[in-house]
Amino acid sequence: MTANPQIATRLAALRTLLKTEGLDGLIVPRADAHQSEVTAPHDDRLAFITGFSGSAGLALVLEDTAFIFVDGRYEIQVRHEVDPTLYDVHHLHNDPIDGWLSAHGRKGWRIGFDPMLIDTALYDRLVGSAERAGFTLVPVSSDPFDAIWPDRPEKPLDLVRPMPPALSGETVSAKTVRMGNKIAEAGADMMAETLPDNIAWLLNLRGSDIAMNPVPQSFMILRADGGVDWFVDSRKLPNDLSAFELEGIRLKPVEEFIPSVAAASKGKTMLIDQSFAPVALRFTVENAGGTVLAAGNPLTIAKARKTPAELAGYRDCHLEDGVALTEFLAWLEREALLRAAAGNPIREIEAEDRLLSLRARRTGFLEASFRSISASGANAAMCHYNAGPQSDAAITPDGPYLIDSGGQYENGTTDVTRTLFLAIPEKPVRDTYTAVLKGFIALISATFPEGTYGHQLDALARLPLWQMGLDYDHGTGHGVGHNLLVHEYPHRFAKKANTYGLEPGNIMTIEPGYYEAGAYGLRIENQVEVTAALPGFCRFRSLTLAPIDLKPVDVAALSAQDIAFINDYHTLVREKLIGLVSEDARDFLIRSTLALEA
């Protein structure tokens, strides 16, 4: 990966435009109007102006300097993709933009921002910075990138498809009434919704505006009586709508969303999502004489507790996914050494394509759930690395190979990571991988009170690394949607506080790791279902079915409980998959799931 030489020209064009608009700077978020983690090419403003391709970041462009803020997953990647002579790099959370502006903002500055791209929480932090430093935040009325991006991609117009109630487990009419009651209980007359996955969940439909993110970009107003106005480009809908549950759903053009929020707000209370709603909604409601209720989103919470039908779908699609991943691991172990010795090694992109082709053969598979992280050696030290023509490294015995991948299936979404060793590594790597495995086992084996927060469990996965003086700068796990977003809010395992309690029916990942810059990366990840255990307590049931590479593990460092977990898990994997994998993969499966002995 190398910095894009066109960035300097684009940056100069943006600065010229800002000067003509009387602005001293512009805030450029990674997100779109829906606060999407993955955006359509049309909305990749941050990538266009910086060259950074990661999913979390923010830029501040000033007259004579510029800054990019990224989280810990991208601290290595950003230095490969972004020209350091153009942008100073800061940590998105530890050294955030509002902190920088508080310390360095100049009195009289006019800093522009698009109120549809900035959420209310960030806006409030920026207001505090402006008050302390004496500058002014200026909402822009039009997108400045329209003027400097001559070949900007068009907005997506991909088709919407129905999600049958047999797969979702609940009809649209039941959901809208249930969620309308939640809005009324919160003390609001209606809610303005901008999150496409919440809308897709509520209306039992899926989309294809963004690859691997099966949601249509749209907006919605949901009333306390269950009435729905859905703001969507009608060109995304097929002519025959008979398979959709749209009775009573009022379809309106996207352009009417903000005017409709204004018209509906007068004298009413509008609930907006305190975590994700763009601040433009707050401005609109207040300017129209309405009252804003910034609160938790009832759709987000309801969506995270899966129905029995959804849970059955996850289990079924993970069986299919486990076959594909096991076939892949067997192929890689068999072929990689031979190819490396012959001077024609398997490379990251070939491996990525092979796994995708194996998934494509499985029942119900639709597409990948994200671009696979197929990373060999030092490339794996970049947590969210994607292989490209210039970085396409060989997979050899010289270092571990990490594959983080997943699939979108008709009945669920998968996300799994395995680290494969073609040779036994040196002791420091063995010790670190063993610590990652022990942390993985500690968390996935936990029993905890229902309602426990993710941050209260996060340290279980980190403790073996902490005891070595090591850590990793990303979360330990996240929620996963049902044929929806692979990173689903609100539940998360991380150091940062997450005040959404875990309960039966939540779907999470558990994925501790370790990354040595310039050398290697290690991660083990399973997707799990939160299930009831003892009265009032929960535990995790693994959905992922694939062998974990134990070749480099220091068995002497494992406890009896660790060994029992590994043996039980591998017995489950073997029993579930043995009759489904090919003959070529069967031997690998048996060897990879042999019982460990203390």
GUSEPA-352212 format. One record per residue (C-alpha): residue number from 1; residue in three letters; x, y, z. Coordinates in steps of 0.02 Angstrom, whole numbers. Layout:
# GUSEPA-352212
[NUM "ALA" [X Y Z]]
...
***
This chain:
# GUSEPA-352212
[1 "MET" [0 0 0]]
[2 "THR" [65 172 -46]]
[3 "ALA" [-3 348 -29]]
[4 "ASN" [-109 411 -175]]
[5 "PRO" [-14 547 -270]]
[6 "GLN" [-178 633 -318]]
[7 "ILE" [-218 677 -138]]
[8 "ALA" [-113 836 -138]]
[9 "THR" [-209 903 -288]]
[10 "ARG" [-377 861 -209]]
[11 "LEU" [-326 939 -45]]
[12 "ALA" [-275 1099 -133]]
[13 "ALA" [-443 1105 -224]]
[14 "LEU" [-538 1084 -61]]
[15 "ARG" [-438 1222 22]]
[16 "THR" [-474 1339 -123]]
[17 "LEU" [-659 1301 -109]]
[18 "LEU" [-659 1329 79]]
[19 "LYS" [-577 1497 57]]
[20 "THR" [-710 1553 -67]]
[21 "GLU" [-844 1497 59]]
[22 "GLY" [-763 1596 200]]
[23 "LEU" [-715 1442 298]]
[24 "ASP" [-551 1411 388]]
[25 "GLY" [-573 1223 394]]
[26 "LEU" [-686 1075 363]]
[27 "ILE" [-723 918 464]]
[28 "VAL" [-730 765 350]]
[29 "PRO" [-804 610 434]]
[30 "ARG" [-789 431 371]]
[31 "ALA" [-976 405 395]]
[32 "ASP" [-1120 444 278]]
[33 "ALA" [-1291 515 321]]
[34 "HIS" [-1335 345 397]]
[35 "GLN" [-1177 335 504]]
[36 "SER" [-1131 178 408]]
[37 "GLU" [-968 91 450]]
[38 "VAL" [-950 40 267]]
[39 "THR" [-1004 173 144]]
[40 "ALA" [-1051 173 -39]]
[41 "PRO" [-915 238 -157]]
[42 "HIS" [-1018 397 -178]]
[43 "ASP" [-996 433 8]]
[44 "ASP" [-811 390 26]]
[45 "ARG" [-763 571 60]]
[46 "LEU" [-626 528 184]]
[47 "ALA" [-544 406 65]]
[48 "PHE" [-555 532 -77]]
[49 "ILE" [-471 673 20]]
[50 "THR" [-344 571 121]]
[51 "GLY" [-317 402 36]]
[52 "PHE" [-364 311 196]]
[53 "SER" [-475 160 161]]
[54 "GLY" [-516 104 339]]
[55 "SER" [-689 100 413]]
[56 "ALA" [-664 219 561]]
[57 "GLY" [-588 391 545]]
[58 "LEU" [-608 577 532]]
[59 "ALA" [-510 718 452]]
[60 "LEU" [-489 901 492]]
[61 "VAL" [-431 1005 344]]
[62 "LEU" [-365 1180 385]]
[63 "GLU" [-289 1315 276]]
[64 "ASP" [-108 1263 303]]
[65 "THR" [-116 1093 388]]
[66 "ALA" [-225 938 400]]
[67 "PHE" [-255 797 522]]
[68 "ILE" [-325 622 513]]
[69 "PHE" [-393 533 666]]
[70 "VAL" [-404 341 663]]
[71 "ASP" [-431 208 795]]
[72 "GLY" [-306 79 853]]
[73 "ARG" [-350 -48 719]]
[74 "TYR" [-280 66 586]]
[75 "GLU" [-126 146 663]]
[76 "ILE" [-12 44 550]]
[77 "GLN" [-122 47 396]]
[78 "VAL" [-147 236 398]]
[79 "ARG" [41 264 388]]
[80 "HIS" [47 157 231]]
[81 "GLU" [-99 242 145]]
[82 "VAL" [-88 425 197]]
[83 "ASP" [53 544 148]]
[84 "PRO" [133 605 311]]
[85 "THR" [183 768 227]]
[86 "LEU" [-2 807 202]]
[87 "TYR" [-83 739 361]]
[88 "ASP" [-33 721 542]]
[89 "VAL" [-101 560 618]]
[90 "HIS" [-194 560 784]]
[91 "HIS" [-289 426 881]]
[92 "LEU" [-476 440 857]]
[93 "HIS" [-517 406 1040]]
[94 "ASN" [-360 439 1143]]
[95 "ASP" [-319 602 1054]]
[96 "PRO" [-485 653 974]]
[97 "ILE" [-527 798 861]]
[98 "ASP" [-622 895 995]]
[99 "GLY" [-471 883 1110]]
[100 "TRP" [-357 949 974]]
[101 "LEU" [-475 1092 934]]
[102 "SER" [-491 1138 1118]]
[103 "ALA" [-303 1150 1133]]
[104 "HIS" [-258 1225 964]]
[105 "GLY" [-415 1306 892]]
[106 "ARG" [-396 1490 853]]
[107 "LYS" [-516 1627 901]]
[108 "GLY" [-618 1681 751]]
[109 "TRP" [-598 1521 652]]
[110 "ARG" [-750 1464 552]]
[111 "ILE" [-747 1274 544]]
[112 "GLY" [-871 1195 424]]
[113 "PHE" [-964 1032 447]]
[114 "ASP" [-1107 940 363]]
[115 "PRO" [-1244 915 494]]
[116 "MET" [-1305 757 406]]
[117 "LEU" [-1134 677 430]]
[118 "ILE" [-1099 725 612]]
[119 "ASP" [-1191 634 751]]
[120 "THR" [-1263 729 897]]
[121 "ALA" [-1137 666 1025]]
[122 "LEU" [-987 722 920]]
[123 "TYR" [-1072 888 884]]
[124 "ASP" [-1095 923 1069]]
[125 "ARG" [-911 886 1100]]
[126 "LEU" [-862 1002 958]]
[127 "VAL" [-974 1140 1028]]
[128 "GLY" [-878 1125 1191]]
[129 "SER" [-714 1143 1096]]
[130 "ALA" [-780 1295 1004]]
[131 "GLU" [-833 1379 1165]]
[132 "ARG" [-664 1348 1247]]
[133 "ALA" [-558 1402 1098]]
[134 "GLY" [-669 1540 1029]]
[135 "PHE" [-701 1475 854]]
[136 "THR" [-869 1450 766]]
[137 "LEU" [-945 1291 696]]
[138 "VAL" [-1029 1326 529]]
[139 "PRO" [-1154 1201 456]]
[140 "VAL" [-1134 1188 267]]
[141 "SER" [-1292 1183 164]]
[142 "SER" [-1220 1087 17]]
[143 "ASP" [-1091 950 -4]]
[144 "PRO" [-923 1033 -47]]
[145 "PHE" [-860 871 -124]]
[146 "ASP" [-984 889 -267]]
[147 "ALA" [-878 1036 -327]]
[148 "ILE" [-705 953 -317]]
[149 "TRP" [-746 772 -362]]
[150 "PRO" [-780 773 -549]]
[151 "ASP" [-795 584 -570]]
[152 "ARG" [-890 553 -409]]
[153 "PRO" [-987 389 -416]]
[154 "GLU" [-1176 400 -421]]
[155 "LYS" [-1281 361 -268]]
[156 "PRO" [-1321 175 -261]]
[157 "LEU" [-1487 113 -332]]
[158 "ASP" [-1477 -74 -301]]
[159 "LEU" [-1630 -183 -279]]
[160 "VAL" [-1721 -219 -118]]
[161 "ARG" [-1778 -397 -79]]
[162 "PRO" [-1899 -467 51]]
[163 "MET" [-1844 -560 207]]
[164 "PRO" [-1983 -688 234]]
[165 "PRO" [-2061 -697 409]]
[166 "ALA" [-2014 -881 410]]
[167 "LEU" [-1832 -825 420]]
[168 "SER" [-1856 -667 524]]
[169 "GLY" [-1975 -745 648]]
[170 "GLU" [-2094 -596 663]]
[171 "THR" [-2208 -502 544]]
[172 "VAL" [-2188 -318 503]]
[173 "SER" [-2358 -276 578]]
[174 "ALA" [-2311 -357 743]]
[175 "LYS" [-2144 -266 747]]
[176 "THR" [-2214 -94 707]]
[177 "VAL" [-2346 -107 843]]
[178 "ARG" [-2218 -171 969]]
[179 "MET" [-2092 -35 927]]
[180 "GLY" [-2227 100 922]]
[181 "ASN" [-2271 52 1101]]
[182 "LYS" [-2088 70 1149]]
[183 "ILE" [-2086 246 1076]]
[184 "ALA" [-2242 292 1175]]
[185 "GLU" [-2168 219 1335]]
[186 "ALA" [-2014 328 1309]]
[187 "GLY" [-2126 482 1306]]
[188 "ALA" [-2117 522 1119]]
[189 "ASP" [-2246 539 981]]
[190 "MET" [-2133 470 846]]
[191 "MET" [-1954 425 802]]
[192 "ALA" [-1845 479 656]]
[193 "GLU" [-1737 331 602]]
[194 "THR" [-1581 345 494]]
[195 "LEU" [-1499 175 522]]
[196 "PRO" [-1528 66 369]]
[197 "ASP" [-1508 -99 463]]
[198 "ASN" [-1643 -50 588]]
[199 "ILE" [-1760 -5 445]]
[200 "ALA" [-1720 -167 353]]
[201 "TRP" [-1751 -267 512]]
[202 "LEU" [-1917 -181 551]]
[203 "LEU" [-1986 -196 374]]
[204 "ASN" [-1923 -374 344]]
[205 "LEU" [-1821 -330 191]]
[206 "ARG" [-1640 -325 136]]
[207 "GLY" [-1545 -223 7]]
[208 "SER" [-1386 -215 -93]]
[209 "ASP" [-1335 -33 -99]]
[210 "ILE" [-1167 -74 -21]]
[211 "ALA" [-1076 -236 -58]]
[212 "MET" [-1079 -360 87]]
[213 "ASN" [-1195 -247 188]]
[214 "PRO" [-1370 -307 140]]
[215 "VAL" [-1470 -151 181]]
[216 "PRO" [-1551 -18 72]]
[217 "GLN" [-1503 160 108]]
[218 "SER" [-1663 244 167]]
[219 "PHE" [-1744 342 308]]
[220 "MET" [-1901 317 411]]
[221 "ILE" [-2023 400 530]]
[222 "LEU" [-2105 276 649]]
[223 "ARG" [-2254 339 749]]
[224 "ALA" [-2311 283 920]]
[225 "ASP" [-2468 207 841]]
[226 "GLY" [-2358 97 731]]
[227 "GLY" [-2378 201 573]]
[228 "VAL" [-2227 208 458]]
[229 "ASP" [-2167 330 327]]
[230 "TRP" [-2025 249 230]]
[231 "PHE" [-1915 368 129]]
[232 "VAL" [-1832 266 -9]]
[233 "ASP" [-1791 289 -192]]
[234 "SER" [-1931 193 -279]]
[235 "ARG" [-1809 135 -414]]
[236 "LYS" [-1737 13 -286]]
[237 "LEU" [-1903 -78 -274]]
[238 "PRO" [-1960 -212 -397]]
[239 "ASN" [-2123 -187 -493]]
[240 "ASP" [-2203 -333 -402]]
[241 "LEU" [-2212 -294 -216]]
[242 "SER" [-2325 -440 -170]]
[243 "ALA" [-2186 -530 -76]]
[244 "PHE" [-2157 -379 37]]
[245 "GLU" [-2254 -335 196]]
[246 "LEU" [-2288 -155 149]]
[247 "GLU" [-2473 -142 189]]
[248 "GLY" [-2499 22 279]]
[249 "ILE" [-2319 77 248]]
[250 "ARG" [-2317 248 164]]
[251 "LEU" [-2180 257 32]]
[252 "LYS" [-2104 429 5]]
[253 "PRO" [-1952 500 -89]]
[254 "VAL" [-1788 514 6]]
[255 "GLU" [-1784 701 -26]]
[256 "GLU" [-1941 724 79]]
[257 "PHE" [-1865 652 239]]
[258 "ILE" [-1800 812 320]]
[259 "PRO" [-1952 917 266]]
[260 "SER" [-2066 780 334]]
[261 "VAL" [-1973 778 500]]
[262 "ALA" [-1999 966 509]]
[263 "ALA" [-2184 954 467]]
[264 "ALA" [-2215 814 591]]
[265 "SER" [-2118 894 734]]
[266 "LYS" [-2221 1049 768]]
[267 "GLY" [-2290 1033 943]]
[268 "LYS" [-2234 851 953]]
[269 "THR" [-2094 753 1036]]
[270 "MET" [-1976 667 916]]
[271 "LEU" [-1863 527 978]]
[272 "ILE" [-1693 525 896]]
[273 "ASP" [-1553 401 924]]
[274 "GLN" [-1433 478 1049]]
[275 "SER" [-1286 379 978]]
[276 "PHE" [-1310 386 789]]
[277 "ALA" [-1436 516 734]]
[278 "PRO" [-1359 656 631]]
[279 "VAL" [-1369 823 718]]
[280 "ALA" [-1469 886 569]]
[281 "LEU" [-1620 798 645]]
[282 "ARG" [-1602 894 808]]
[283 "PHE" [-1585 1057 715]]
[284 "THR" [-1740 1016 610]]
[285 "VAL" [-1852 967 755]]
[286 "GLU" [-1804 1116 863]]
[287 "ASN" [-1820 1240 720]]
[288 "ALA" [-1994 1172 683]]
[289 "GLY" [-2051 1200 863]]
[290 "GLY" [-2043 1020 916]]
[291 "THR" [-1960 935 1064]]
[292 "VAL" [-1812 817 1044]]
[293 "LEU" [-1801 661 1151]]
[294 "ALA" [-1623 598 1131]]
[295 "ALA" [-1632 421 1195]]
[296 "GLY" [-1584 242 1165]]
[297 "ASN" [-1654 169 1005]]
[298 "PRO" [-1787 37 1041]]
[299 "LEU" [-1763 -41 868]]
[300 "THR" [-1579 -68 900]]
[301 "ILE" [-1611 -159 1063]]
[302 "ALA" [-1752 -265 992]]
[303 "LYS" [-1652 -312 838]]
[304 "ALA" [-1508 -374 946]]
[305 "ARG" [-1616 -504 1035]]
[306 "LYS" [-1640 -633 899]]
[307 "THR" [-1800 -731 873]]
[308 "PRO" [-1800 -922 880]]
[309 "ALA" [-1811 -923 690]]
[310 "GLU" [-1660 -808 674]]
[311 "LEU" [-1560 -913 797]]
[312 "ALA" [-1600 -1071 699]]
[313 "GLY" [-1539 -983 543]]
[314 "TYR" [-1374 -937 624]]
[315 "ARG" [-1345 -1117 676]]
[316 "ASP" [-1385 -1184 504]]
[317 "CYS" [-1278 -1060 408]]
[318 "HIS" [-1130 -1087 525]]
[319 "LEU" [-1136 -1271 483]]
[320 "GLU" [-1121 -1226 298]]
[321 "ASP" [-986 -1098 338]]
[322 "GLY" [-888 -1222 442]]
[323 "VAL" [-881 -1343 297]]
[324 "ALA" [-813 -1207 182]]
[325 "LEU" [-683 -1146 306]]
[326 "THR" [-624 -1321 349]]
[327 "GLU" [-608 -1364 165]]
[328 "PHE" [-505 -1206 145]]
[329 "LEU" [-390 -1241 292]]
[330 "ALA" [-362 -1419 230]]
[331 "TRP" [-319 -1356 55]]
[332 "LEU" [-202 -1224 122]]
[333 "GLU" [-108 -1341 238]]
[334 "ARG" [-92 -1469 98]]
[335 "GLU" [-41 -1353 -43]]
[336 "ALA" [52 -1209 38]]
[337 "LEU" [208 -1305 86]]
[338 "LEU" [218 -1392 -83]]
[339 "ARG" [194 -1230 -178]]
[340 "ALA" [320 -1135 -71]]
[341 "ALA" [451 -1271 -97]]
[342 "ALA" [420 -1266 -285]]
[343 "GLY" [446 -1077 -291]]
[344 "ASN" [265 -1041 -332]]
[345 "PRO" [189 -999 -162]]
[346 "ILE" [6 -969 -130]]
[347 "ARG" [-20 -784 -103]]
[348 "GLU" [-146 -689 1]]
[349 "ILE" [-265 -644 -140]]
[350 "GLU" [-268 -821 -210]]
[351 "ALA" [-308 -888 -37]]
[352 "GLU" [-445 -758 -12]]
[353 "ASP" [-523 -802 -180]]
[354 "ARG" [-513 -988 -141]]
[355 "LEU" [-609 -968 21]]
[356 "LEU" [-741 -861 -63]]
[357 "SER" [-764 -992 -199]]
[358 "LEU" [-785 -1128 -68]]
[359 "ARG" [-916 -1026 24]]
[360 "ALA" [-1007 -992 -139]]
[361 "ARG" [-1042 -1179 -154]]
[362 "ARG" [-1134 -1186 11]]
[363 "THR" [-1323 -1185 28]]
[364 "GLY" [-1396 -1012 57]]
[365 "PHE" [-1235 -916 26]]
[366 "LEU" [-1261 -742 -48]]
[367 "GLU" [-1097 -648 -33]]
[368 "ALA" [-954 -615 87]]
[369 "SER" [-1000 -522 246]]
[370 "PHE" [-844 -414 229]]
[371 "ARG" [-684 -411 128]]
[372 "SER" [-577 -551 198]]
[373 "ILE" [-421 -508 296]]
[374 "SER" [-303 -630 211]]
[375 "ALA" [-138 -584 290]]
[376 "SER" [32 -668 292]]
[377 "GLY" [177 -622 404]]
[378 "ALA" [196 -436 438]]
[379 "ASN" [36 -393 344]]
[380 "ALA" [-64 -478 483]]
[381 "ALA" [1 -347 605]]
[382 "MET" [-123 -229 522]]
[383 "CYS" [-286 -281 606]]
[384 "HIS" [-397 -232 459]]
[385 "TYR" [-277 -263 317]]
[386 "ASN" [-340 -305 142]]
[387 "ALA" [-223 -381 15]]
[388 "GLY" [-188 -284 -145]]
[389 "PRO" [-79 -311 -298]]
[390 "GLN" [69 -222 -218]]
[391 "SER" [54 -304 -47]]
[392 "ASP" [3 -480 -100]]
[393 "ALA" [124 -578 10]]
[394 "ALA" [170 -760 -5]]
[395 "ILE" [104 -885 122]]
[396 "THR" [258 -979 182]]
[397 "PRO" [323 -1071 336]]
[398 "ASP" [419 -913 384]]
[399 "GLY" [272 -841 482]]
[400 "PRO" [90 -867 529]]
[401 "TYR" [-53 -836 409]]
[402 "LEU" [-211 -751 474]]
[403 "ILE" [-380 -766 386]]
[404 "ASP" [-527 -665 454]]
[405 "SER" [-680 -690 345]]
[406 "GLY" [-866 -718 342]]
[407 "GLY" [-1020 -746 237]]
[408 "GLN" [-1191 -673 211]]
[409 "TYR" [-1317 -814 201]]
[410 "GLU" [-1505 -807 174]]
[411 "ASN" [-1528 -859 355]]
[412 "GLY" [-1383 -774 445]]
[413 "THR" [-1213 -692 446]]
[414 "THR" [-1044 -768 493]]
[415 "ASP" [-878 -697 552]]
[416 "VAL" [-729 -807 599]]
[417 "THR" [-539 -793 613]]
[418 "ARG" [-409 -929 613]]
[419 "THR" [-220 -914 619]]
[420 "LEU" [-128 -1054 528]]
[421 "PHE" [52 -1107 555]]
[422 "LEU" [144 -1205 420]]
[423 "ALA" [293 -1228 536]]
[424 "ILE" [319 -1216 724]]
[425 "PRO" [369 -1035 761]]
[426 "GLU" [499 -972 882]]
[427 "LYS" [459 -972 1068]]
[428 "PRO" [402 -789 1082]]
[429 "VAL" [269 -818 949]]
[430 "ARG" [219 -984 1027]]
[431 "ASP" [200 -903 1197]]
[432 "THR" [98 -759 1128]]
[433 "TYR" [-17 -871 1026]]
[434 "THR" [-43 -980 1180]]
[435 "ALA" [-91 -825 1279]]
[436 "VAL" [-215 -773 1144]]
[437 "LEU" [-291 -948 1148]]
[438 "LYS" [-303 -946 1338]]
[439 "GLY" [-390 -777 1334]]
[440 "PHE" [-509 -840 1201]]
[441 "ILE" [-552 -991 1307]]
[442 "ALA" [-572 -888 1466]]
[443 "LEU" [-704 -776 1387]]
[444 "ILE" [-797 -905 1284]]
[445 "SER" [-809 -1018 1438]]
[446 "ALA" [-876 -883 1554]]
[447 "THR" [-1038 -895 1651]]
[448 "PHE" [-1106 -724 1699]]
[449 "PRO" [-1264 -640 1766]]
[450 "GLU" [-1392 -591 1636]]
[451 "GLY" [-1373 -405 1601]]
[452 "THR" [-1183 -406 1621]]
[453 "TYR" [-1100 -273 1513]]
[454 "GLY" [-972 -320 1382]]
[455 "HIS" [-835 -213 1460]]
[456 "GLN" [-855 -310 1622]]
[457 "LEU" [-803 -469 1531]]
[458 "ASP" [-672 -398 1414]]
[459 "ALA" [-525 -419 1534]]
[460 "LEU" [-550 -607 1538]]
[461 "ALA" [-483 -616 1361]]
[462 "ARG" [-340 -495 1391]]
[463 "LEU" [-273 -559 1556]]
[464 "PRO" [-153 -693 1487]]
[465 "LEU" [-76 -560 1373]]
[466 "TRP" [-72 -430 1511]]
[467 "GLN" [27 -552 1617]]
[468 "MET" [159 -547 1479]]
[469 "GLY" [155 -357 1469]]
[470 "LEU" [59 -364 1304]]
[471 "ASP" [-110 -302 1241]]
[472 "TYR" [-208 -267 1081]]
[473 "ASP" [-287 -102 1028]]
[474 "HIS" [-457 -159 969]]
[475 "GLY" [-616 -229 1045]]
[476 "THR" [-630 -411 1092]]
[477 "GLY" [-796 -438 1005]]
[478 "HIS" [-953 -363 931]]
[479 "GLY" [-1133 -402 890]]
[480 "VAL" [-1176 -481 723]]
[481 "GLY" [-1334 -452 621]]
[482 "HIS" [-1453 -581 548]]
[483 "ASN" [-1411 -568 363]]
[484 "LEU" [-1374 -388 408]]
[485 "LEU" [-1218 -296 463]]
[486 "VAL" [-1072 -402 521]]
[487 "HIS" [-1033 -267 650]]
[488 "GLU" [-1200 -241 736]]
[489 "TYR" [-1227 -113 872]]
[490 "PRO" [-1252 -102 1021]]
[491 "HIS" [-1163 -245 1112]]
[492 "ARG" [-975 -252 1117]]
[493 "PHE" [-829 -325 1215]]
[494 "ALA" [-701 -187 1239]]
[495 "LYS" [-612 -85 1372]]
[496 "LYS" [-728 60 1336]]
[497 "ALA" [-888 54 1437]]
[498 "ASN" [-1038 -22 1347]]
[499 "THR" [-1198 -4 1447]]
[500 "TYR" [-1303 -131 1352]]
[501 "GLY" [-1324 -289 1454]]
[502 "LEU" [-1303 -460 1373]]
[503 "GLU" [-1455 -572 1371]]
[504 "PRO" [-1508 -736 1290]]
[505 "GLY" [-1529 -716 1103]]
[506 "ASN" [-1384 -594 1078]]
[507 "ILE" [-1256 -644 947]]
[508 "MET" [-1074 -594 977]]
[509 "THR" [-898 -627 919]]
[510 "ILE" [-752 -668 1034]]
[511 "GLU" [-588 -620 952]]
[512 "PRO" [-433 -581 1056]]
[513 "GLY" [-268 -560 963]]
[514 "TYR" [-93 -490 966]]
[515 "TYR" [2 -390 834]]
[516 "GLU" [189 -362 821]]
[517 "ALA" [216 -218 700]]
[518 "GLY" [323 -267 553]]
[519 "ALA" [324 -450 604]]
[520 "TYR" [160 -545 625]]
[521 "GLY" [-20 -544 687]]
[522 "LEU" [-120 -673 784]]
[523 "ARG" [-307 -687 812]]
[524 "ILE" [-433 -823 856]]
[525 "GLU" [-617 -783 831]]
[526 "ASN" [-778 -878 854]]
[527 "GLN" [-956 -815 838]]
[528 "VAL" [-1063 -859 988]]
[529 "GLU" [-1243 -858 1046]]
[530 "VAL" [-1286 -796 1220]]
[531 "THR" [-1392 -930 1304]]
[532 "ALA" [-1474 -956 1473]]
[533 "ALA" [-1372 -1054 1599]]
[534 "LEU" [-1405 -1060 1786]]
[535 "PRO" [-1560 -962 1841]]
[536 "GLY" [-1522 -780 1807]]
[537 "PHE" [-1355 -820 1723]]
[538 "CYS" [-1294 -836 1544]]
[539 "ARG" [-1157 -921 1449]]
[540 "PHE" [-1094 -929 1270]]
[541 "ARG" [-1131 -1066 1144]]
[542 "SER" [-1011 -1071 998]]
[543 "LEU" [-1089 -1054 827]]
[544 "THR" [-924 -1062 732]]
[545 "LEU" [-872 -1237 681]]
[546 "ALA" [-690 -1249 623]]
[547 "PRO" [-529 -1320 694]]
[548 "ILE" [-412 -1207 792]]
[549 "ASP" [-228 -1231 748]]
[550 "LEU" [-144 -1307 901]]
[551 "LYS" [26 -1348 825]]
[552 "PRO" [118 -1201 907]]
[553 "VAL" [25 -1206 1072]]
[554 "ASP" [125 -1233 1231]]
[555 "VAL" [14 -1367 1306]]
[556 "ALA" [107 -1357 1471]]
[557 "ALA" [42 -1178 1491]]
[558 "LEU" [-139 -1234 1475]]
[559 "SER" [-246 -1275 1626]]
[560 "ALA" [-349 -1433 1640]]
[561 "GLN" [-502 -1325 1605]]
[562 "ASP" [-419 -1254 1448]]
[563 "ILE" [-382 -1428 1383]]
[564 "ALA" [-557 -1489 1423]]
[565 "PHE" [-633 -1342 1326]]
[566 "ILE" [-522 -1373 1174]]
[567 "ASN" [-559 -1558 1171]]
[568 "ASP" [-746 -1532 1192]]
[569 "TYR" [-750 -1398 1057]]
[570 "HIS" [-649 -1500 933]]
[571 "THR" [-758 -1652 966]]
[572 "LEU" [-910 -1546 923]]
[573 "VAL" [-826 -1481 764]]
[574 "ARG" [-776 -1655 709]]
[575 "GLU" [-948 -1731 742]]
[576 "LYS" [-1041 -1590 653]]
[577 "LEU" [-929 -1583 499]]
[578 "ILE" [-859 -1758 472]]
[579 "GLY" [-1004 -1814 363]]
[580 "LEU" [-1009 -1652 262]]
[581 "VAL" [-829 -1615 211]]
[582 "SER" [-743 -1692 61]]
[583 "GLU" [-630 -1843 76]]
[584 "ASP" [-479 -1729 52]]
[585 "ALA" [-530 -1623 202]]
[586 "ARG" [-583 -1768 313]]
[587 "ASP" [-407 -1820 359]]
[588 "PHE" [-363 -1640 401]]
[589 "LEU" [-519 -1624 509]]
[590 "ILE" [-479 -1782 605]]
[591 "ARG" [-296 -1735 633]]
[592 "SER" [-339 -1557 682]]
[593 "THR" [-467 -1610 812]]
[594 "LEU" [-369 -1747 901]]
[595 "ALA" [-384 -1734 1089]]
[596 "LEU" [-248 -1641 1182]]
[597 "GLU" [-168 -1727 1330]]
[598 "ALA" [-100 -1632 1479]]
***
